[in-house]
Amino acid sequence: MKKIHIIGIIIIAVALAVVVSTISNSSTYAPFKTAIENEGSTFHVVGKLNKEKDFIYNPEVNANLFGFYLVDNEGLEKKVLYNGSKPQDFERSEQIVVVGKMDGDEFHASQILMKCPSKYNGNQQDQLKAVSGETDVAS
């Protein structure tokens, strides 16, 4: 075999290994129901924090354990445990995406992604008036 053929085969093998590893590490967005049915598979679950229930976080005992209750977009609530510290401004988040796997009746998250309220959404009417040059004048 020529050297060019051997190099071509090596390049194809490396490319194939990259594609296979990317596919095996990918996860999809799903509700808790799907994660329960496929326990052990990694999923992204989108939901809202249940602010009526307390957090599980005691940094004096274990600073790397944080837990909370998440209600997914279909209304199913599950306890989420995260091996890490509590994210800053967690309570203010509008939407939460947890990446992880179901383990029994708990979702074990490896990542927490948050969508926090934008400081630019408030008072849009005043911003529009300021841009257009209008002022509020009481008659």
VENBELPE-V656458 format. One record per residue. N is the residue number from 1. SS is DSSP state (2 for helix, 1 for strand, 0 for the rest). Layout:
# VENBELPE-V656458
n = {N	N}
ss = {SS	SS}
This chain:
# VENBELPE-V656458
n = {1	2	3	4	5	6	7	8	9	10	11	12	13	14	15	16	17	18	19	20	21	22	23	24	25	26	27	28	29	30	31	32	33	34	35	36	37	38	39	40	41	42	43	44	45	46	47	48	49	50	51	52	53	54	55	56	57	58	59	60	61	62	63	64	65	66	67	68	69	70	71	72	73	74	75	76	77	78	79	80	81	82	83	84	85	86	87	88	89	90	91	92	93	94	95	96	97	98	99	100	101	102	103	104	105	106	107	108	109	110	111	112	113	114	115	116	117	118	119	120	121	122	123	124	125	126	127	128	129	130	131	132	133	134	135	136	137	138	139}
ss = {0	0	2	2	2	2	2	2	2	2	2	2	2	2	2	2	2	2	2	2	2	2	2	2	2	0	0	1	1	0	0	2	2	2	2	2	2	0	0	0	0	0	1	1	1	1	1	1	1	0	0	0	0	0	0	1	1	1	0	0	0	1	1	1	1	1	1	1	1	1	1	1	0	0	0	0	1	1	1	1	1	1	0	0	0	0	0	0	0	2	2	2	1	1	1	1	1	1	1	1	1	1	1	0	0	1	1	1	1	1	1	1	1	1	1	1	0	0	0	0	0	0	0	2	2	2	2	2	2	2	2	2	0	0	0	0	0	0	0}
